[in-house]
Amino acid sequence: MCRGIKLLTRWDVRELLAQRAEDKNLDYKDSMNWEAAAAEEKAAVVKDALAMSNTRGGGKIVFGVRDHDFEDVGLTESDYHSFDTTRFADVLNRYADPPVGCRIHKFIIEGRRFVAIEVPEFNDVPIICKADLNDAGNRLVLKRGATYIRTERASSEIVSTADSMRDLVDRAVVRRGDQLLKTFEQLMKGKHVNKHELSDLERSYDITIETLTDALDLKEGTTQGHSKRVTAYTIALARGMGVPRDEIHVIARGAFLHDIGKMAIPNEILRKPAALTLVEFAIVKEHCLRGYKVVHKVPFLEQPAEIVYSHHERYDGSGYPRGLKEKEIPLGARIVAVANTLDSITSDQPYRRARSIDAVRREVELWAGRQFDPEIVQVFLKMPEGIWRDLARHIDSHNTND
């Protein structure tokens, strides 16, 4: 995670001390003994580190400077020695997913001791907080499933706007895209790139995709594994329809990414336990286009991007966002529509409890020819109910073990 980070020097710290002002990339803290600090004190520092990792350019946290008047008072010897990279990482990575590779630097300047934590900007995917912690005053310090950023006010806050979340997702995809484009440029220039290199790049993209969908599960507060279950159901349906294996691979990626645009939808809407207002529903409906705009930039995700764009279209043309109908809707999107309904109905939602597979069968049959492709519905109804239970159990057992 620390690749490309310039190591701090004594002169860099002098410059930081001279700034005497906090900003997105710089935070000052008075005195702290990392070994002896209470859990909520450490969590406050972790929150700042997570926020900086999701901020362009990363950041630095300097200990030994009072944050109310920026007096460089320095640390006591015991506080100074209580910090090291391993101790800090042990706490930080209880909460950070994926792990954040921060560096800790120690300096003695004019007899005063300082510690600086250097936080890199994320390499591939936004850093998600994977646990909850509340202080004694019940003020939320770290929230499970949250993505923290540093604001213009130099505070560390949960991502609250669609623009901020879209920026994070775009940066994650662009970073992978840059790596891929360099490889394709080599190919265009006649330079040799072997199949293993291309396969590794494709695999690394799939890892990025999986991390983003896990982050979305946490953001929504839904049962973990929604995207994985929808993908498994989609593959089973596609096989039941006799779809060629290569095409199933493409459709599976679209299924896995179908809801990625919801990363740009505010939490309070996604987690709302009551019915959405017309305005809120209009915002939710944007996720198809939002997801498409991110995914289609990736060189070998153009076809899956069409599934992301179209998975809420309806067979009779009454869906969104483009009002496509029948065969105008990509086959993968028509299959995902059934698989998504299957998982939605059989999973707990903020507004209702999970229902049975038999309830899904009745619902899907009722809406055949209107919401769903009738040919796919017939394949679904002929498949044994046990297939869906076994697939869900398999996915959920893997999520529990992760």
C-alpha positions as CSV (number, residue, x, y, z in Angstrom):
1,M,0.0,0.0,0.0
2,C,2.9,2.4,0.5
3,R,4.3,2.3,-3.0
4,G,5.2,5.7,-4.4
5,I,5.1,7.5,-1.0
6,K,8.0,9.8,-0.4
7,L,9.6,9.2,3.0
8,L,9.4,12.1,5.4
9,T,12.6,13.9,6.4
10,R,13.4,16.2,9.3
11,W,13.0,19.1,6.9
12,D,9.5,18.0,5.9
13,V,8.5,17.9,9.5
14,R,9.9,21.4,10.0
15,E,7.6,22.5,7.2
16,L,4.6,20.7,8.7
17,L,5.3,22.4,12.1
18,A,5.5,25.8,10.3
19,Q,2.1,25.4,8.7
20,R,0.2,25.6,12.0
21,A,-3.1,24.8,10.3
22,E,-5.1,21.6,9.7
23,D,-6.4,20.7,6.2
24,K,-7.5,17.7,4.3
25,N,-4.1,16.2,4.2
26,L,-2.7,17.3,7.5
27,D,-3.8,16.8,11.1
28,Y,-2.2,17.8,14.4
29,K,-2.6,16.1,17.7
30,D,-1.4,17.0,21.1
31,S,0.1,14.2,23.3
32,M,-0.8,10.6,23.2
33,N,0.7,7.3,24.5
34,W,-0.4,4.7,22.0
35,E,0.1,1.8,24.3
36,A,-1.9,3.3,27.2
37,A,-4.6,5.1,25.3
38,A,-8.2,4.1,25.7
39,A,-10.0,2.3,22.8
40,E,-12.1,5.4,21.8
41,E,-8.9,7.6,21.7
42,K,-7.3,5.1,19.3
43,A,-10.5,4.9,17.3
44,A,-10.5,8.7,16.7
45,V,-7.0,8.4,15.3
46,V,-7.9,5.4,13.2
47,K,-10.9,7.4,11.8
48,D,-8.6,10.2,10.7
49,A,-6.3,7.6,9.0
50,L,-9.2,5.9,7.2
51,A,-10.5,9.4,6.1
52,M,-7.1,10.4,4.8
53,S,-6.6,7.2,2.9
54,N,-9.7,8.0,0.9
55,T,-8.6,11.6,0.3
56,R,-6.6,12.6,-2.8
57,G,-2.9,12.5,-1.9
58,G,-3.4,10.7,1.4
59,G,-2.2,12.7,4.5
60,K,-0.1,13.1,7.6
61,I,-1.0,13.0,11.3
62,V,1.6,14.8,13.5
63,F,1.7,14.1,17.2
64,G,3.3,16.7,19.6
65,V,1.4,19.8,18.4
66,R,-1.6,21.3,20.2
67,D,-4.5,21.5,17.7
68,H,-6.1,24.5,19.3
69,D,-3.1,26.9,19.1
70,F,-0.6,24.7,17.0
71,E,2.1,25.1,19.6
72,D,4.8,22.5,18.9
73,V,5.2,21.3,22.5
74,G,6.6,17.8,21.6
75,L,6.0,14.4,23.2
76,T,7.3,13.0,26.4
77,E,9.9,10.3,26.0
78,S,7.5,7.5,27.0
79,D,4.8,8.8,24.6
80,Y,7.4,9.1,21.8
81,H,8.6,5.5,22.2
82,S,5.0,4.1,22.5
83,F,4.5,4.6,18.7
84,D,5.8,2.2,16.1
85,T,4.4,1.0,12.8
86,T,3.5,-2.5,14.0
87,R,1.6,-1.4,17.1
88,F,-0.3,1.2,15.1
89,A,-1.0,-1.2,12.2
90,D,-2.4,-3.9,14.7
91,V,-5.1,-1.4,15.7
92,L,-5.7,0.3,12.4
93,N,-6.3,-2.9,10.5
94,R,-8.8,-4.2,12.9
95,Y,-11.0,-1.6,11.2
96,A,-9.6,-1.1,7.7
97,D,-10.6,-3.2,4.8
98,P,-8.5,-3.6,2.7
99,P,-5.5,-3.0,5.1
100,V,-3.9,0.4,5.1
101,G,0.0,0.4,5.0
102,C,0.8,3.5,7.0
103,R,4.4,4.5,8.0
104,I,5.4,6.0,11.3
105,H,8.3,8.4,11.5
106,K,10.0,9.8,14.6
107,F,11.9,13.0,14.9
108,I,13.7,15.0,17.6
109,I,13.9,18.7,16.5
110,E,15.6,21.2,18.9
111,G,15.1,18.9,21.8
112,R,11.4,18.2,21.2
113,R,10.1,14.8,20.1
114,F,7.5,14.4,17.3
115,V,5.8,11.4,15.7
116,A,4.3,11.6,12.2
117,I,2.0,9.0,10.7
118,E,2.1,9.0,6.9
119,V,-1.2,7.8,5.4
120,P,-1.1,6.7,1.7
121,E,-4.0,7.3,-0.7
122,F,-5.7,4.0,-1.4
123,N,-4.2,2.0,-4.2
124,D,-7.2,0.3,-5.8
125,V,-10.4,0.5,-3.8
126,P,-11.8,2.8,-1.2
127,I,-11.0,1.9,2.4
128,I,-14.1,0.6,4.3
129,C,-14.5,0.6,8.1
130,K,-15.3,-3.0,9.0
131,A,-16.3,-2.7,12.7
132,D,-18.3,-0.4,15.0
133,L,-16.9,1.4,18.1
134,N,-18.6,3.9,20.3
135,D,-17.0,6.0,23.1
136,A,-18.4,6.3,26.6
137,G,-20.5,9.3,25.5
138,N,-22.2,7.1,22.9
139,R,-20.9,9.4,20.1
140,L,-20.2,7.4,17.0
141,V,-16.4,7.2,16.4
142,L,-16.2,4.4,13.9
143,K,-19.2,3.0,12.0
144,R,-19.2,-0.4,10.4
145,G,-19.5,-0.2,6.7
146,A,-18.7,3.5,6.5
147,T,-16.3,5.1,4.1
148,Y,-14.6,8.1,5.8
149,I,-13.1,11.2,4.0
150,R,-11.5,14.4,5.1
151,T,-13.6,17.5,4.5
152,E,-12.6,21.1,3.7
153,R,-13.2,21.8,7.4
154,A,-10.4,19.4,8.2
155,S,-12.8,17.0,9.9
156,S,-13.1,13.3,9.3
157,E,-16.6,12.4,8.2
158,I,-18.6,9.6,6.6
159,V,-19.2,10.0,2.9
160,S,-22.5,11.8,2.7
161,T,-22.8,13.0,-0.9
162,A,-23.3,11.1,-4.1
163,D,-20.5,13.2,-5.7
164,S,-18.0,12.1,-3.0
165,M,-18.8,8.5,-3.3
166,R,-18.8,8.7,-7.1
167,D,-15.3,10.2,-6.9
168,L,-14.1,7.4,-4.8
169,V,-15.5,4.7,-7.1
170,D,-14.3,6.4,-10.2
171,R,-10.7,6.7,-8.8
172,A,-10.8,3.0,-7.9
173,V,-11.8,2.0,-11.4
174,V,-9.5,4.5,-13.1
175,R,-6.5,3.2,-11.2
176,R,-7.1,-0.3,-12.5
177,G,-8.0,1.1,-15.9
178,D,-4.7,3.0,-16.1
179,Q,-2.8,-0.3,-15.4
180,L,-4.8,-2.1,-18.1
181,L,-4.5,0.7,-20.7
182,K,-0.7,0.6,-20.3
183,T,-0.8,-3.0,-21.2
184,F,-3.0,-2.5,-24.2
185,E,-0.8,0.3,-25.4
186,Q,2.1,-2.2,-25.3
187,L,0.1,-4.6,-27.4
188,M,-0.8,-1.8,-29.9
189,K,2.9,-0.9,-30.2
190,G,3.7,-4.5,-31.0
191,K,5.4,-5.2,-27.6
192,H,4.9,-8.7,-26.3
193,V,2.5,-9.2,-23.4
194,N,1.9,-12.9,-22.6
195,K,-1.4,-14.4,-21.7
196,H,-0.4,-14.8,-18.1
197,E,0.1,-11.1,-17.7
198,L,-3.3,-10.4,-19.3
199,S,-4.9,-13.0,-17.1
200,D,-3.3,-11.5,-14.0
201,L,-4.6,-8.1,-14.9
202,E,-8.1,-9.4,-15.5
203,R,-8.0,-11.3,-12.1
204,S,-6.8,-8.2,-10.3
205,Y,-9.8,-6.3,-11.8
206,D,-12.1,-9.1,-10.4
207,I,-10.6,-8.6,-7.0
208,T,-11.3,-4.9,-7.2
209,I,-14.9,-5.7,-8.2
210,E,-15.4,-8.1,-5.3
211,T,-14.1,-5.6,-2.8
212,L,-16.4,-2.9,-4.2
213,T,-19.4,-5.1,-4.0
214,D,-18.5,-6.2,-0.4
215,A,-18.3,-2.5,0.4
216,L,-21.7,-1.9,-1.1
217,D,-23.2,-4.7,1.1
218,L,-21.8,-2.9,4.1
219,K,-23.0,0.5,2.9
220,E,-26.5,-0.7,2.4
221,G,-26.6,-2.6,5.7
222,T,-28.2,-5.5,3.9
223,T,-27.4,-9.2,4.4
224,Q,-23.8,-9.7,3.3
225,G,-23.4,-11.4,0.0
226,H,-26.3,-10.0,-2.1
227,S,-24.2,-9.5,-5.2
228,K,-22.6,-13.0,-4.8
229,R,-26.0,-14.7,-4.4
230,V,-27.4,-12.9,-7.4
231,T,-24.4,-13.9,-9.4
232,A,-24.8,-17.6,-8.4
233,Y,-28.5,-17.5,-9.2
234,T,-27.8,-15.9,-12.5
235,I,-25.2,-18.5,-13.5
236,A,-27.6,-21.3,-12.5
237,L,-30.4,-19.8,-14.6
238,A,-28.1,-19.2,-17.6
239,R,-26.9,-22.8,-17.5
240,G,-30.5,-24.0,-17.3
241,M,-31.2,-22.0,-20.5
242,G,-28.2,-23.5,-22.3
243,V,-26.3,-20.2,-22.6
244,P,-22.7,-20.8,-23.9
245,R,-20.0,-20.9,-21.2
246,D,-18.1,-17.8,-22.5
247,E,-21.3,-15.8,-22.5
248,I,-22.1,-16.9,-19.0
249,H,-18.7,-15.6,-17.9
250,V,-19.7,-12.1,-19.2
251,I,-23.2,-12.3,-17.7
252,A,-21.8,-13.3,-14.3
253,R,-19.7,-10.2,-14.2
254,G,-22.7,-8.0,-15.0
255,A,-24.7,-9.7,-12.3
256,F,-21.9,-9.2,-9.8
257,L,-21.7,-5.5,-10.6
258,H,-25.5,-4.9,-11.1
259,D,-25.9,-2.6,-8.1
260,I,-22.5,-0.9,-8.0
261,G,-24.1,2.4,-8.9
262,K,-25.7,2.4,-5.4
263,M,-22.3,3.4,-4.0
264,A,-23.4,6.9,-5.1
265,I,-26.8,6.8,-3.3
266,P,-27.0,8.3,0.2
267,N,-27.1,5.8,3.1
268,E,-30.2,7.3,4.6
269,I,-32.1,6.4,1.4
270,L,-30.7,2.9,1.0
271,R,-31.3,2.0,4.6
272,K,-34.7,3.7,5.0
273,P,-37.1,1.3,6.8
274,A,-40.3,3.0,5.4
275,A,-41.5,3.6,1.8
276,L,-39.4,5.9,-0.3
277,T,-40.8,9.3,-1.4
278,L,-41.1,10.0,-5.2
279,V,-37.9,12.1,-4.9
280,E,-36.0,9.4,-3.1
281,F,-37.1,6.8,-5.5
282,A,-35.9,9.0,-8.4
283,I,-32.5,9.2,-6.8
284,V,-32.4,5.4,-6.3
285,K,-33.3,4.9,-10.0
286,E,-30.1,6.8,-10.9
287,H,-27.9,3.9,-9.8
288,C,-28.3,2.1,-13.1
289,L,-26.7,5.0,-15.1
290,R,-24.2,5.8,-12.3
291,G,-23.0,2.2,-12.3
292,Y,-22.8,2.1,-16.1
293,K,-20.7,5.2,-16.3
294,V,-18.2,3.7,-14.0
295,V,-18.1,0.1,-15.3
296,H,-18.1,0.8,-19.1
297,K,-14.7,2.7,-18.7
298,V,-13.0,-0.7,-18.0
299,P,-11.7,-2.2,-21.2
300,F,-13.2,-5.7,-20.9
301,L,-16.4,-4.8,-19.0
302,E,-18.2,-3.1,-21.8
303,Q,-20.8,-6.0,-22.1
304,P,-21.3,-6.4,-18.3
305,A,-21.8,-2.6,-18.2
306,E,-24.9,-3.0,-20.4
307,I,-26.3,-5.4,-17.9
308,V,-25.6,-2.9,-15.1
309,Y,-27.4,-0.3,-17.2
310,S,-30.4,-2.5,-18.0
311,H,-31.2,-4.7,-15.1
312,H,-34.3,-2.7,-14.0
313,E,-35.8,-2.6,-17.5
314,R,-39.1,-4.6,-17.8
315,Y,-40.1,-6.9,-20.5
316,D,-43.2,-4.8,-21.4
317,G,-41.2,-1.6,-21.7
318,S,-42.4,0.0,-18.4
319,G,-39.0,-0.2,-16.6
320,Y,-36.1,2.2,-16.3
321,P,-33.9,4.0,-17.2
322,R,-34.5,3.7,-20.9
323,G,-37.8,2.0,-21.2
324,L,-36.4,-0.9,-23.3
325,K,-38.7,-3.9,-24.0
326,E,-38.5,-7.6,-24.9
327,K,-35.3,-8.5,-26.8
328,E,-34.1,-4.8,-26.7
329,I,-33.0,-5.7,-23.1
330,P,-29.7,-7.6,-23.1
331,L,-30.2,-11.3,-22.2
332,G,-28.0,-11.0,-19.2
333,A,-30.1,-8.2,-17.8
334,R,-33.3,-10.2,-18.3
335,I,-31.7,-13.1,-16.3
336,V,-30.4,-10.8,-13.6
337,A,-33.9,-9.3,-13.2
338,V,-35.2,-12.7,-12.1
339,A,-32.1,-13.6,-10.0
340,N,-32.3,-10.2,-8.3
341,T,-35.9,-10.6,-7.4
342,L,-35.2,-14.1,-6.0
343,D,-32.6,-12.8,-3.6
344,S,-34.5,-9.6,-2.7
345,I,-37.6,-11.5,-1.7
346,T,-35.7,-14.3,0.2
347,S,-33.5,-11.8,2.2
348,D,-34.4,-9.5,5.1
349,Q,-34.9,-5.9,3.9
350,P,-35.1,-2.7,6.0
351,Y,-38.9,-2.6,5.4
352,R,-39.8,-6.4,5.7
353,R,-38.7,-9.8,6.7
354,A,-37.5,-12.5,4.2
355,R,-40.1,-14.6,2.5
356,S,-40.1,-18.1,1.0
357,I,-38.9,-19.4,-2.4
358,D,-42.5,-20.4,-3.0
359,A,-43.4,-16.7,-2.6
360,V,-40.8,-15.9,-5.3
361,R,-42.2,-18.5,-7.7
362,R,-45.7,-17.0,-7.3
363,E,-44.4,-13.5,-7.8
364,V,-42.3,-14.3,-10.8
365,E,-45.0,-16.3,-12.5
366,L,-47.5,-13.5,-11.9
367,W,-45.3,-10.9,-13.6
368,A,-44.2,-13.1,-16.5
369,G,-44.5,-11.1,-19.8
370,R,-44.8,-7.8,-17.9
371,Q,-41.7,-7.5,-15.7
372,F,-39.9,-10.7,-16.7
373,D,-39.0,-12.5,-19.9
374,P,-41.6,-15.4,-20.0
375,E,-39.0,-17.9,-21.4
376,I,-36.7,-17.2,-18.5
377,V,-39.6,-17.5,-16.1
378,Q,-40.5,-21.0,-17.5
379,V,-36.8,-22.1,-16.9
380,F,-36.9,-20.7,-13.4
381,L,-40.2,-22.5,-12.5
382,K,-38.9,-25.9,-13.8
383,M,-35.7,-25.7,-11.6
384,P,-35.9,-27.5,-8.2
385,E,-36.3,-25.1,-5.2
386,G,-33.4,-26.9,-3.5
387,I,-30.9,-25.4,-6.0
388,W,-31.5,-21.9,-4.7
389,R,-31.3,-22.9,-1.0
390,D,-28.1,-24.8,-1.6
391,L,-26.5,-21.9,-3.5
392,A,-27.5,-19.4,-0.8
393,R,-26.2,-21.6,1.9
394,H,-22.9,-22.1,0.1
395,I,-22.4,-18.3,-0.4
396,D,-23.4,-17.4,3.2
397,S,-21.1,-20.0,4.6
398,H,-18.2,-18.5,2.7
399,N,-19.1,-15.0,3.9
400,T,-19.1,-16.2,7.5
401,N,-15.7,-17.7,7.1
402,D,-14.1,-14.7,5.4
